[in-house]
């Protein structure tokens, strides 16, 4: 299993985003947010996913997006959201 902050983990997230434009858009929006705002949005997302009994790997991915270094790498790779 890959560590959530490893370059390989981020590459796996980016591969999924490359295959689905809606995921790429969502990641652009979330990763462009200020750290505190991003954490609040991800708290809501995590609560929703837990209520729906989401798989542990999905919750792990959401948790990884809280990290500034992970969000920064994803934002750099995907670019900024459209205005």
C-alpha positions as CSV (number, residue, x, y, z in Angstrom):
1,X,0.0,0.0,0.0
2,X,1.3,3.5,-0.9
3,X,1.8,6.1,1.8
4,X,-0.8,9.0,1.3
5,X,1.9,11.6,0.8
6,X,4.2,9.7,-1.4
7,X,4.9,10.8,-5.0
8,X,3.5,7.5,-6.1
9,X,0.2,8.1,-4.3
10,X,-0.2,11.5,-5.8
11,X,0.6,10.0,-9.2
12,X,-2.2,7.5,-8.7
13,X,-4.6,10.3,-7.9
14,X,-3.5,12.2,-11.0
15,X,-4.0,9.1,-13.2
16,X,-7.6,8.8,-12.0
17,X,-8.1,12.5,-12.6
18,X,-6.7,12.1,-16.2
19,X,-9.3,9.4,-16.9
20,X,-12.3,11.4,-15.5
21,X,-12.8,15.1,-16.2
22,X,-15.3,15.5,-13.3
23,X,-12.7,14.2,-10.8
24,X,-10.1,16.5,-12.3
25,X,-12.4,19.5,-11.9
26,X,-13.2,18.6,-8.3
27,X,-9.6,18.1,-7.4
28,X,-8.7,21.5,-9.1
29,X,-11.3,23.2,-7.0
30,X,-10.5,21.6,-3.7
31,X,-6.7,21.8,-4.1
32,X,-6.8,25.5,-5.0
33,X,-8.5,26.4,-1.7
34,X,-6.7,27.9,1.3
35,X,-5.6,25.2,3.7
36,X,-8.2,26.0,6.4
37,X,-11.0,26.3,3.9
38,X,-9.9,23.0,2.2
39,X,-9.9,21.2,5.6
40,X,-13.4,22.4,6.4
41,X,-14.7,21.3,3.0
42,X,-13.0,17.9,3.4
43,X,-14.5,17.5,6.8
44,X,-17.9,17.8,5.3
45,X,-17.0,15.4,2.5
46,X,-15.6,12.9,4.9
47,X,-18.7,13.0,7.1
48,X,-20.9,12.4,4.0
49,X,-18.7,9.5,2.8
50,X,-18.6,7.9,6.3
51,X,-22.4,8.0,6.5
52,X,-22.5,6.2,3.2
53,X,-19.9,3.6,4.4
54,X,-17.3,4.6,1.9
55,X,-14.3,2.3,1.4
56,X,-11.2,3.0,3.6
57,X,-9.1,3.9,0.6
58,X,-11.5,6.6,-0.4
59,X,-11.4,8.1,3.1
60,X,-7.6,7.8,3.0
61,X,-7.5,9.8,-0.3
62,X,-9.7,12.5,1.2
63,X,-7.4,12.7,4.2
64,X,-4.4,13.0,2.0
65,X,-5.9,16.1,0.3
66,X,-5.8,17.9,3.7
67,X,-2.0,17.9,3.4
68,X,-0.7,21.2,2.0
69,X,2.1,19.3,0.2
70,X,-0.2,16.9,-1.5
71,X,-2.7,19.6,-2.5
72,X,0.1,21.8,-3.8
73,X,1.5,18.9,-6.0
74,X,-2.0,18.1,-7.4
75,X,-2.8,21.8,-8.0
76,X,0.5,22.2,-9.8
77,X,-0.1,19.2,-12.0
78,X,-3.7,20.0,-12.8
79,X,-3.5,23.8,-13.0
80,X,-5.8,26.3,-11.4
81,X,-9.6,26.1,-11.8
82,X,-11.3,28.1,-14.5
83,X,-12.8,31.5,-13.3
